[in-house]
Amino acid sequence: MNLTTDKWTPKLYEEFIVFIRQNADLKYKEFHLRLIPDYSSDKIIGIRMPKLRSFAKEIAKGDARGFISLCGSDYYEEAMLRGIVTGLIKPDSFDDFRRLLEEQIPYINNWALCDCFCSSVKYIKDYRADVFNLIKEYLKSSNPWRVRVALVLMLNYYLDDQYISETLSLTDSVHSRHYYISMAQAWLVATAFSKNRDITLSWFEKCALDNLTFNRAVQKARESYRIDPKLKEHLKTLKKQLTNNTTGV
């Protein structure tokens, strides 16, 4: 099927759904169901990420905005493709970038849709300062997926020398018992250690992360191949005692 079309129509989109269903990998579907348990079997087609990304790149060469205007969420893969294609669209301005971001967030209801979308936002580099201010707004949201989007965007694009200190400070300002927020914080901190050990360690030893998130960050850092063994051993000594009310939800 030619995905680089000049105009997506409802009929063409229906044909596209038939096309992607023909690309199903049932073994991968069963594997992926275990990773995203909130989805029922009939909502997942079972398409591997390299193939989805290949489809998205072809779609983005043509009428990408027309595609996302028709893209639904009957299937997990539709929401995933919508996010990846959205990330590949070149915005006309920061307002356009923000609008594309805002229109995608309602489709995000699990870690995979969040993280794949955030890693696909190709043109964030054109609006880094403006997006960073937007992230600060998102971190205050009551929507846990909006908060996770903010954290994962910082993880992917704001751990360089210019932003790492403020990124860590903002991460420290998030206090949530939501599992996927806590795990995003831990993942961000572990990645920060691999980017700048000294700044991250100085912050980590006096941060206000709750004990559970703190220990998750230690664990993720100790699992990383990009962090030296001496630092891993030091981090192990910092692990905190957990109480019964720090289980997270």
NUVO-292561 format. One record per atom (N, C-alpha, C, O): residue in one letter; x, y, z. Coordinates in steps of 0.1 Angstrom, whole numbers, plus 5000, padded with zeros to 4 digits. Each point is the difference from the previous one (the first is absolute). Layout:
BEGIN
aXYZ...
% end
This chain:
BEGIN
m500849885000m499250125000m500950125000m501050015007n498650094985n500750134999n499650095012n498950055000l502049975009l499750085012l500350144998l499650095008t501249944982t500450144997t499050074991t500350044989t498549975016t498950054992t499950155002t500450055010d499150024980d499850155001d498850035008d499850125004k499249794997k498850035007k499449875006k499749904993w500250105021w499449895006w498550025001w499550115003t499749794993t498550015000t499549895010t500849905003p498050115002p499549895008p500149864994p500349905007k499450094980k500149874993k501449955000k500249885002l500750214995l501449965000l500549965013l500849905002y498750165009y500449965013y499449875004y500749925007e498150054988e499449865003e500949904993e500349895006e500250144982e500949904993e501349995008e500649895000f499850225006f501349995008f499849915012f500949925003i498050085003i499849915012i500049864995i500649915007v498850064982v500149864994v501449974998v500549885002f500350214992f501449984997f500849975013f500849904999i499150175011i500849985012i499649875007i500849935006r497950034993r499549885006r500749884992r500349895006q500050134982q500749904992q501449985004q500749904996n499850205011n501449995005n500249965014n501050015006a497949934999a500049955014a501049895003a500249914991d500450105020d501049895005d499449955013d500150075010l499249824989l499249955012l500949975012l499650015011k501649944986k500949975012k500450125007k500150015012y500250104980y500450135006y498850065007y500150065011k498749924984k498850055007k499949945014k499750075009e500449804992e499949935013e501150065009e499850025012f501450004983f501150055008f499750145005f500250045011h499350054980h499750145003h498950015009h499950105008l499149814992l498950015009l500549995015l499350065008r501849884994r500549995014r500650135004r500150025012l500450064978l500650125004l499050125002l500350095007i498649904987i499050105001i498649935004i499150004992p500949965020p498849925005p498750075000p498949935001d501150204998d498750085000d499249984987d498950044999y501849904990y499349984988y499549864998y500749905004s498150084991s499449874997s500649954987s500550084992s499449795007s500649944988s499550054987s500750014990d498050025010d499450044987d500350144996d499750054989k501050035020k500450144997k501550004995k500450114997i500349785003i501450004995i500149914988i499649895000i500950174989i500249924988i501249925001i500049884996g501150175009g501349935001g501050034989g500349924992i500250215008i500950044990i501350055007i499950085009r501249874987r501350045006r500350144998r499650064989m501150015020m500350144999m500850044988m499750104994p501349825002p500750044987p499150024988p500250094992k498849825008k499150014988k499050125002k499850074990l499849955022l499150125003l500850134996l499450094994r501849925011r500850124997r500250014985r500150114994s500149784999s500250014985s498750054994s500150084991f498749875013f498850054995f499850155003f499650084991a500849965021a499950145004a500850094991a499650114996k501649855001k500950084992k499550024986k500150114994e499349795001e499450014986e498750095001e499950094991i499349905019i498850095001i500550145002i499350094994a501749945014a500550135002a500550074988a500150124999k500349814990k500550054988k498850064992k500250084991g498649885012g498850054992g499150085009g500550105007d498249874993d499050085007d499949955015d499149945004a502050105003a500149965014a498850055009a499549935008r500250204990r499050065007r498649944997r499249995009g500649984979g498849934996g499849875006g499049965004f502249974997f500049865007f499650025014f499149925005i501550175003i499750005014i498650065003i499449975010s500050104980s498650055002s499049884999s498950015005l501549884988l499149894998l500449895010l499249915003c502050095003c500549895008c499249995013c499950105007g499649784995g499249985012g500849935011g501250005000s498149935009s500749935010s499349875003s500149945011d499250004979d499449875001d501149905004d499749905007y501450114987y501249915002y501150085006y500250124998y500649815010y501250055006y500950064990y500650105002e499649824987e500950044989e499650134994e500850084995e497949955004e499550134995e500550125008e500650094995a499349895018a500450115009a501550015000a500650125000m500149774999m501550004999m500450074987m500950095000l498549884989l500450064987l499650155000l500850084995r498149955011r499650155001r501150085007r500450114996g500149835015g501150075007g501350014992g500650115000i499849794994i501350004993i499950104988i500950084997v497949914995v499950094989v499950145005v500650094994t498749945017t499950145005t501450055003t500350114998g500549805008g501450045003g500950044988g501050075001l498649874988l500850034988l499550124991l500650044991i498350015013i499450124993i500850135003i500350025012k500250054978k500750125002k499050115004k499250044991p500950025021p499050105004p500350134992p501150034996d497850055003d500250144994d500550105010d500650104996s499249875017s500450095010s499949935014s499649885000f500850185010f499949945013f498549975004f499749905006d499450204990d498649985003d499549874993d499249935005d501350054983d499649884992d500649885007d499349905001f501950115004f500649895007f499249965012f499749885003r499950225005r499349985012r498649944997r499649915007r499850134982r498749954996r500149854997r499149925003l501950054989l500249864997l500349915012l499449895001l501350165009l500349935012l498749985008l499749905005e499550214996e498850005008e499049904994e499349935007e500750064980e499049914993e500449865001e499149914999q502250065004q500449865002q499849955014q499749885002i500450205008i500049965014i498849925004i500149905007p498750144988p498849925003p500149854996p499249925005y501650054985y500249874995y500949915009y500249884997i500550195012i501049935008i499449955013i499650085008n500449794993n499449945012n500949885006n499549925008n501750074987n501049915005n501450044997n500250094993w500749845014w501450054999w500649994986w500850084996a498849814997a500649984986a499550124991a500950054992l497949985008l499550114991l500750135004l500350084991c499949945022c500650125005c501550014995c500450104994d500349795009d501550004998d500350004985d501050074996c498349864996c500350004985c499750134994c500750054991f498250015013f499750134995f501150105004f500450084991c499949935021c501050095005c501449994993c500750104997s499749785000s501249974993s499950044985s501150004993s497750025002s499850024986s499850154996s499950044989v500150055021v499850144998v501250074994v500950055007k499249944980k501250034992k500450155001k501150045001y497950054999y500250144999y500050085013y500050125000i500149815011i500150065013i501250095001i500050105007k501149864986k501250085000k499850144995k500850095003d498249944989d499750134994d499450095011d499950134998y499549825012y499350085010y500349965014y499249995009r502149984994r500449945013r499650085012r499449955010a500850184989a499750095012a498550015002a499649995012d499650024977d498650015002d499449875005d499150005008v501449894987v499549865004v500449985014v499249945008f501950114997f500449985014f499050075009f499749955011n499950174985n499050075008n498749935000n499349995010l500349954979l498849924999l500149875009l499049975006i502249974994i500249895009i499750045015i499449925007k501050194997k499850055013k498550005003k499649975012e499650074979e498550005001e499549865002e499249975008y501349944983y499549865000y500349935013y499349925005l501950115001l500449945013l499050035011l499949925010k499350184989k499050045010k498649944997k499150025008s500849904982s498749954996s499549895009s500849935006s497950054995s499449895007s499949874992s499749905005n500650124982n500049884990n501449945001n501050064996p499149815009p501349945002p500749984987p501250005000w498149984989w500749984987w500650134994w501050004994r498350115009r500650134997r501350035008r501050054994v499049915018v501250015008v501149914995v501150044999r498549844998r501049904994r500650054987r501249994997v497950074994v500550064988v501150105003v501050014994a498750085016a501050105003a501349945005a501150054996l498849855013l501349945005l500749934989l501350014999v498149924992v500749934989v500550094990v501149974994l498250145003l500650104991l501350065006l501050024993m499050015020m501250055007m501149894999m501250034998l498549855004l500949895000l500749994986l501249984999n498050044990n500549984987n500850134995n500949984992y498750145012y500450124994y500750105009y500550104995y499449885018y500550115009y500949955011y499950055011l501049864986l501049965009l501450044996l501049945004d499150164987d501350054996d500450105010d499350035010d501950024989d500650095010d499150135002d500050055012q499450004978q499250125001q498749985009q499750095007y499849794993y498749985007y500049905011y499049995008i502049934994i500049895009i499650045014i499249935007s501450184998s499850045014s498550035002s499449965010e500050124981e498650045001e499149884998e499049995007t501449924984t499249884998t499949925013t498949955003l502250035003l500149925013l499150075011l499349945007s500850194993s499250085010s498549984997s499349995010l500350024978l498649984996l499649865003l498949985005t501949924993t499749865003t499849995015t499149925004d501650155004d499949995015d498750075004d499649975012s499850114980s498850075004s498849924998s498950035005v501249854989v498949924997v499849905012v500949925002h497950085004h499849905011h498749934997h498950055001s501249834995s498949924995s500149855004s501249955000r497749995004r500049865003r499749914987r500049885001h499850194988h499749934988h501249924995h501150064998y498849815000y501149924996y500850054988y501250005000y498150044989y500750034988y500650145001y500950034992i498750055017i500750135002i501349975008i501050054996s498849875014s501249975008s501149934992s501250035001m498449884990m500949924992m500750104990m501249984997a498050114998a500650104990a501150095008a501050034994q498750015018q501050075008q501249925002q501150054998a498849835005a501149915003a500849984987a501350005001w498149984988w500649984987w500850134996w501149994996l498350125006l500650134997l501350025009l501050034994v498949945019v501250025008v501149904996v501250045000a498549844997a501049904996a500750054987a501249984999t498050074992t500650054988t500850125002t501150024994a498550075016a500850125003a501449965006a501050064997f499049835011f501349955005f500949974988f501250025001s498349924989s500949974988s500450124992s501049994993k498350125009k500350124992k501050095008k500950054994n498949965019n500850095008n500049955014n499150035008r501949884996r500049945013r500150105011r499249995010d501750114989d500250095011d498850085004d499650015011i499850054979i498850095002i498949915006i499350045009t500549844985t498849925004t500249945014t499150005008l502249964995l500249955013l499950105011l499449985011s501050144987s499950115009s498550035003s499650025011w499649984978w498650025002w499349885007w499250025009f501249864987f499349885005f500249985015f499149965007e502150084998e500349985014e499250095010e499949985012k499450124982k499250095008k498650034994k499350095004c500349824987c498750034993c498849965009c500249945011a498650104985a498849975008a499249894994a498850005004l501749924988l499249894994l499549915012l500749985009d498149974989d499549915010d500949875000d500749974990n499349965021n501049895002n499849894989n501049944995l497850035001l499749904990l500650044986l500749934994t499050205002t500650054988t501550015000t500749964991f499850085021f501550015002f500649864997f501049994993n498549915014n500549874998n499949944986n500849934995r498150114999r499849964986r501150064991r500549944991a499850185012a501150074992a501349935003a500849984990v499549985022v501249935003v500149874992v501049964994q497849975006q500049874993q500250014985q500849934994k498550175000k500250034986k501450044996k500549954990a500150135019a501450044997a500949885001a501049984992r498849935018r500849885002r499849904989r500949914998e498050104995e499849914988e500650054987e500149934990s500350205010s500550064988s501449964996s500849985009y499450004979y501349964995y500950134998y501249994997r498250125004r500750134997r500550075013r500650104999i499249835012i500550065013i501149915006i499849885000d501350185004d501149925005d499749925013d499250055008p501549844994p499749925012p500250075013p499349975010k501750124991k500250065013k498850095004k499650005011l499850074979l498950085003l498849915004l499250035009k500649864984k499049915003k500149955015k499049995007e502249984997e500249955014e499750115010e499449985010h501050154986h499750115009h498550025001h499450025011l499949974978l498550025000l499349905009l499050025006k501549864993k499549895008k499950035015k499149975007t502050114998t500050035014t499050115004t499750025011l499750054978l499150115003l498649955001l499150085004k500649804992k498649955000k499350025014k500749995010k498150044989k499250045012k499149905005k499549924992q500250085021q499149905006q498650044996q499650115001l499649794994l498650034996l499149975011l500249915008t498750174993t498949975009t498849954993t500050004988n499049955019n498949944994n499150094992n499349964991n500950175011n499250104993n500750064988n499650104994t501449835001t500850054988t499949904989t501049984992t497949955007t499849894990t499850064986t500349934990g499150185009g499750064987g498749944994g499749895003v499750184987v498849954993v500150024986v499149974992
% end
